[in-house]
């Protein structure tokens, strides 16, 4: 049953308060009463109120000023002010203070019920928006990122620390490691959370299309530009712009983009007037941008602009402890999507998942689970539902790495470098050209001391 909307009447005239109360109750609303500012505010501390119907002149204050207090404490509550003698300055100030409307008693009594309905409509809309914002925040929060392995928790901890600081972030890692999920979580934990999150994958489009998508264009700027178009930079104004695979941005466009970061302004295609923008940039890449810049495939000055704070997202093979939890999450998601009973995961199925190297990372795991759920007939996912190459993996029974696997070669090489550096991990990380956190992660994975 839908809850009744709740109305608070604040008026020192008891007869008038009672009359309004009976009229409003007859419309199916729940009504509360108060005789002055103090008792009205106290009532609102204990009761959730949708609309306040308030007299302007009260024994202990003024309804116009009270509106300001109510809106500060209860921003979703609407206030309708009633006055015996309307005057324009009071009416203007009331609206400035956030009142929904300002009406004269007696003359405008027939307006009260229609006004209440319109005010409640606005309250309900605001509540729905708030609920949607809350759901979006929960969906893209750091708490929604799955995994308890040391590798992913380190990345989450770094991202949490940097999120409130309005600086550029560079997310690095292989394709499919969840860089956009992290970007969304950083945005939702920042001061820009209520603003737009706009994303563009730089590897998807040609130079001309990326330029038009980012900067927008004026009508007639090129063939096919039949009207003005607002670019992603304008859409992200006040919010966050996420540029995925920024290493794929064409070199000739990088100089233009560098200028945007340096000046905070850009010029639309076909225009001459610069436009000011204020956005936070989160960039992501699966390439080593420093190496790319040294080999003249990426601008070094742009790399330095982007690399203010870097967070590396580990590949799935470096966080195998998380595979079971991720698999369970995707099974739940796709069981619901396909209207199937929530499926179990067999021990053999899970073993095959944990044995696999996951070149496509979490994205590949998600696709494998979806395929298995679609193909399943019973209530359990068995290894026969896995792709052929995963079904026919040979488990490593002695608990050591295969002599022919890349992981085995990597483990041996790291051990040699550690021996050479006499256990100095900082020196070993420098020689291996990896971060110290990555070295510790790999040492933990391979059981190295």
C-alpha positions in Angstrom: 0.0 0.0 0.0 1.3 3.4 -1.0 2.2 5.6 2.0 0.1 8.8 2.4 1.8 12.1 1.8 2.3 14.0 5.0 1.4 17.7 5.6 2.4 19.9 8.5 0.2 23.0 9.2 1.9 25.7 11.2 -0.5 28.5 12.3 -1.3 30.1 15.6 -5.0 30.3 14.8 -6.4 27.0 16.1 -9.8 27.3 14.3 -8.1 28.0 10.9 -5.6 25.2 11.5 -8.4 22.8 12.3 -10.4 23.8 9.2 -7.4 23.4 6.9 -6.6 20.0 8.6 -10.1 18.6 7.9 -10.0 19.8 4.3 -6.6 18.3 3.7 -7.4 15.0 5.5 -10.5 14.6 3.3 -8.1 14.4 0.3 -6.4 11.4 1.9 -3.3 13.2 3.3 -1.9 12.6 6.8 -1.9 15.9 8.7 0.1 17.3 11.6 -0.4 20.6 13.4 1.8 23.1 15.2 1.1 26.6 16.6 4.5 28.2 16.2 8.0 28.0 14.6 9.6 26.1 17.6 6.9 23.4 17.8 6.8 23.1 14.0 10.6 22.5 13.8 10.4 20.0 16.7 7.6 18.1 15.0 9.7 17.9 11.8 12.6 16.3 13.9 10.3 13.4 14.7 8.1 13.1 11.6 8.9 12.9 8.0 7.0 15.8 6.3 6.4 16.3 2.6 4.8 19.7 2.6 4.6 22.5 5.2 1.6 24.9 5.0 2.8 27.8 7.1 1.4 31.2 8.2 3.8 34.1 7.6 3.2 35.8 11.0 3.8 33.5 13.9 4.1 34.2 17.7 7.8 33.4 17.8 9.0 34.2 14.3 8.3 34.8 10.6 7.3 32.2 8.1 9.6 33.6 5.4 12.6 33.2 7.7 11.3 29.8 8.9 11.3 28.7 5.2 15.0 29.2 5.1 15.6 27.0 8.2 13.2 24.3 6.9 14.9 24.1 3.5 18.4 24.0 5.1 17.4 21.1 7.4 15.0 19.3 5.1 15.8 20.1 1.5 13.2 17.7 0.0 10.3 19.3 2.0 8.3 21.9 0.1 6.9 25.0 1.9 3.7 26.9 1.0 3.3 30.2 2.9 0.0 31.7 3.8 -0.5 35.4 4.7 -3.4 37.6 5.7 -2.0 40.6 3.9 0.2 39.8 0.9 3.0 42.1 0.0 5.5 41.8 -2.9 8.8 42.1 -1.0 7.7 39.3 1.4 6.6 37.2 -1.6 9.9 37.7 -3.4 12.0 36.9 -0.3 9.9 33.8 0.3 10.6 32.4 -3.1 14.3 33.3 -2.8 14.3 31.3 0.5 13.0 28.3 -1.3 9.2 28.5 -0.7 7.1 26.6 -3.3 4.5 29.3 -3.3 3.2 32.4 -1.4 -0.6 32.9 -1.2 -3.2 35.1 0.6 -5.6 33.5 3.1 -9.2 33.7 2.1 -8.7 35.0 -1.4 -6.7 32.0 -2.5 -8.1 29.2 -0.3 -9.4 27.3 -3.4 -5.8 27.2 -4.6 -4.5 25.3 -1.6 -5.5 21.7 -2.6 -4.2 22.0 -6.2 -1.0 23.6 -4.9 -0.5 20.8 -2.4 -0.8 18.2 -5.2 1.7 20.1 -7.3 4.1 20.5 -4.3 3.8 16.7 -3.5 4.5 15.9 -7.2 7.7 17.9 -6.9 8.6 16.2 -3.6 8.0 12.7 -5.1 10.1 13.6 -8.2 13.0 14.8 -6.0 12.8 11.7 -3.9 13.0 9.5 -7.0 16.0 11.4 -8.3 17.7 11.1 -4.9 17.0 7.3 -4.9 18.4 7.0 -8.4 21.5 9.0 -7.4 21.9 6.7 -4.4 21.6 3.6 -6.5 24.1 4.9 -9.0 26.4 5.8 -6.1 26.1 2.3 -4.7 26.6 0.6 -8.1 29.8 2.6 -8.8 31.2 2.9 -5.3 34.5 1.4 -4.2 32.4 -1.1 -2.1 31.0 -2.5 -5.3 34.4 -3.5 -6.6 34.8 -7.3 -6.0 37.9 -8.8 -4.6 39.9 -9.2 -1.4 43.3 -10.1 -2.8 46.2 -7.9 -1.7 46.7 -6.7 -5.3 43.2 -5.3 -5.8 42.9 -4.0 -2.3 46.1 -1.9 -2.7 44.6 -0.4 -5.9 41.3 0.4 -4.1 43.1 2.0 -1.2 45.1 4.3 -3.5 42.0 5.2 -5.5 40.0 6.0 -2.3 42.8 8.3 -1.1 43.0 10.2 -4.4 39.3 10.4 -5.2 38.5 13.5 -3.1 41.5 15.4 -4.5 40.6 17.1 -7.7 43.6 16.0 -9.8 44.2 14.0 -12.9 44.4 10.2 -12.5 46.0 7.8 -14.9 44.8 4.2 -14.6 47.1 1.6 -16.1 46.6 -2.1 -16.7 45.7 -4.7 -19.3 42.5 -4.6 -21.2 39.5 -5.9 -19.2 40.9 -5.2 -15.7 38.1 -2.8 -14.8 39.6 0.6 -15.4 36.2 2.2 -16.2 34.7 0.7 -13.0 37.6 2.4 -11.0 37.0 5.7 -12.9 33.3 5.6 -12.0 34.1 4.9 -8.3 36.6 7.8 -8.2 34.0 10.1 -9.7 31.3 9.0 -7.3 33.6 9.5 -4.3 34.7 13.0 -5.5 33.2 16.5 -5.0 31.9 16.2 -8.6 29.7 13.1 -7.9 26.5 15.0 -8.6 27.7 16.1 -12.0 28.2 14.2 -15.3 30.5 11.3 -15.8 31.4 11.3 -19.6 33.4 8.5 -21.2 35.2 8.2 -24.6 37.2 5.2 -25.9 40.0 6.7 -28.0 40.7 3.5 -29.8 37.1 3.3 -31.2 37.1 6.3 -33.6 39.2 8.0 -36.3 41.0 11.3 -35.5 38.3 13.4 -37.1 35.5 11.7 -35.2 37.4 11.8 -31.8 38.0 15.5 -32.4 34.3 16.2 -33.2 33.2 14.0 -30.2 35.5 15.8 -27.8 35.3 19.4 -28.9 31.9 19.5 -30.8 31.4 21.5 -33.9 29.5 24.4 -35.5 27.0 23.9 -38.3 28.8 23.8 -41.6 32.3 23.0 -40.0 32.6 20.0 -42.4 30.4 18.0 -44.8 27.6 16.5 -42.8 27.7 19.0 -40.0 24.1 20.1 -40.5 23.7 21.6 -37.0 25.8 22.7 -34.0 26.9 19.9 -31.8 28.0 20.0 -28.1 31.1 18.0 -27.5 32.0 15.7 -24.6 34.1 18.5 -23.0 31.0 20.7 -22.7 29.0 17.8 -21.4 31.6 17.0 -18.8 31.8 20.6 -17.6 31.7 20.6 -13.8 32.0 16.8 -13.8 34.5 14.1 -14.9 35.8 13.1 -18.3 37.1 9.6 -18.7 39.4 9.0 -21.7 39.9 5.2 -22.1 42.8 3.9 -24.2 44.3 7.4 -24.3 47.5 5.8 -25.8 45.6 5.4 -29.0 44.9 9.1 -29.4 46.4 10.3 -32.7 49.6 12.3 -32.3 48.3 15.3 -34.1 45.3 15.5 -31.7 47.5 15.1 -28.6 48.9 18.7 -29.0 45.4 20.1 -29.1 44.4 18.1 -26.1 47.5 19.2 -24.2 46.5 22.8 -24.7 43.0 22.0 -23.2 44.7 20.6 -20.1 47.0 23.6 -19.8 44.5 26.4 -20.4 41.1 24.9 -19.5 39.6 26.0 -22.7 39.0 24.8 -26.3 37.6 25.9 -29.6 34.9 24.0 -31.4 35.5 22.8 -34.9 34.4 25.6 -37.3 34.4 28.2 -34.5 36.8 31.0 -33.5 35.7 31.7 -29.9 37.3 29.7 -27.1 35.0 28.0 -24.5 36.1 27.6 -20.9 35.6 24.3 -19.2 36.1 22.9 -15.7 36.4 19.1 -15.6 38.4 16.4 -13.9 40.3 14.1 -16.2 40.7 10.4 -15.6 42.7 8.7 -18.3 43.3 5.0 -18.8 45.7 2.9 -21.0 46.9 -0.6 -21.5 50.2 0.7 -22.9 53.4 1.9 -21.2 53.0 5.6 -22.1 56.6 6.3 -21.1 58.0 3.8 -23.5 55.5 5.0 -26.2 56.8 8.6 -25.7 60.4 7.5 -25.9 59.6 5.8 -29.2 57.8 9.0 -30.4 54.3 7.4 -30.5 53.0 9.5 -27.6 53.9 13.1 -26.6 56.2 13.1 -23.6 54.8 16.5 -22.3 51.3 15.0 -22.5 52.5 11.9 -20.6 53.8 14.1 -17.8 50.5 16.0 -17.7 48.6 12.8 -17.4 50.9 11.0 -15.0 50.2 13.2 -11.9 48.9 10.2 -10.0 49.0 6.7 -11.5 47.1 3.6 -10.3 47.9 0.2 -11.7 45.1 -2.4 -11.9 46.4 -5.9 -11.6 45.5 -8.6 -14.2 43.2 -11.4 -13.1 46.0 -13.9 -13.1 47.7 -11.9 -10.3 44.6 -12.0 -8.2 43.4 -15.6 -8.5 42.0 -15.5 -4.9 39.2 -13.3 -6.3 38.1 -15.6 -9.1 35.6 -17.5 -7.0 33.9 -14.4 -5.7 33.8 -12.8 -9.1 32.4 -16.0 -10.6 29.7 -16.2 -8.0 28.7 -12.6 -8.7 28.4 -13.1 -12.4 26.5 -16.3 -12.0 24.0 -14.4 -9.8 23.8 -11.6 -12.4 23.3 -13.9 -15.4 20.9 -16.3 -13.6 18.7 -13.4 -12.9 19.1 -12.0 -16.5 18.1 -15.3 -18.1 15.3 -16.1 -15.5 17.1 -19.2 -14.3 17.3 -20.6 -10.8 20.4 -19.4 -9.1 23.1 -21.8 -10.2 25.8 -23.5 -8.2 29.5 -23.8 -9.3 31.1 -27.2 -9.3 34.5 -27.7 -7.8 35.9 -28.8 -11.2 34.5 -25.8 -12.9 36.1 -23.5 -10.4 39.4 -25.3 -10.6 39.5 -24.8 -14.4 38.7 -21.1 -13.9 41.6 -20.7 -11.4 44.0 -22.6 -13.7 43.3 -20.5 -16.7 45.7 -17.5 -17.5 42.8 -15.0 -18.4 44.4 -12.9 -21.2 41.1 -11.0 -21.4 40.9 -10.5 -17.6 37.6 -9.8 -15.8 35.8 -9.1 -19.1 36.7 -12.5 -20.4 35.6 -14.2 -17.1 32.3 -12.4 -17.4 31.8 -13.6 -21.0 32.7 -17.2 -20.0 30.2 -17.2 -17.1 27.4 -15.8 -19.3 28.1 -18.5 -21.9 28.0 -21.2 -19.2 24.7 -19.9 -17.7 23.0 -19.8 -21.1 24.1 -23.3 -22.0 23.3 -24.8 -18.5 20.3 -27.2 -18.1 20.7 -28.2 -14.5 21.2 -26.3 -11.3 25.1 -26.5 -11.3 27.7 -25.2 -13.7 30.1 -28.1 -14.6 33.4 -27.9 -16.5 31.7 -29.3 -19.6 30.1 -25.9 -20.1 33.5 -24.2 -20.4 35.1 -23.3 -23.8 37.1 -26.2 -25.3 40.6 -24.7 -24.5 39.6 -24.3 -20.8 38.1 -27.8 -20.5 41.3 -29.4 -21.7 43.8 -27.6 -19.4 46.0 -29.9 -17.5 46.0 -29.1 -13.7 49.4 -28.7 -12.1 49.3 -31.5 -9.5 52.6 -30.8 -7.8 51.7 -27.2 -7.1 54.6 -25.8 -9.2 54.5 -23.7 -12.4 54.9 -25.5 -15.8 58.5 -25.2 -17.1 57.1 -23.9 -20.4 54.7 -21.3 -19.0 55.4 -17.5 -19.2 54.7 -17.3 -15.5 57.5 -19.9 -14.8 59.9 -17.8 -16.9 58.9 -14.6 -15.2 59.3 -16.3 -11.7 62.8 -17.5 -12.6 63.8 -14.1 -14.0 62.6 -12.3 -10.9 64.5 -14.7 -8.7 67.7 -14.1 -10.7 67.4 -10.4 -10.4 66.7 -10.6 -6.6 69.8 -12.8 -6.3 71.8 -10.3 -8.3 70.6 -7.4 -6.1 71.3 -9.4 -3.0 67.7 -9.2 -1.9 67.5 -5.4 -2.4 63.9 -5.1 -3.6 64.0 -1.5 -4.6 67.1 -2.2 -6.7 65.5 -5.3 -8.2 62.3 -3.3 -9.1 64.5 -0.7 -10.8 66.4 -3.4 -12.8 63.1 -5.1 -13.8 61.6 -1.7 -14.7 58.5 -2.3 -12.6 57.0 -0.6 -9.6 58.0 -1.8 -6.1 54.3 -2.7 -5.4 54.3 -4.8 -8.5 57.4 -6.6 -7.4 56.0 -7.4 -4.0 52.8 -8.6 -5.7 54.6 -11.0 -8.0 56.8 -12.2 -5.2 53.7 -13.1 -3.2 52.1 -14.8 -6.2 55.2 -16.9 -6.9 56.1 -17.6 -3.3 59.5 -15.8 -3.5 61.3 -14.6 -0.4 
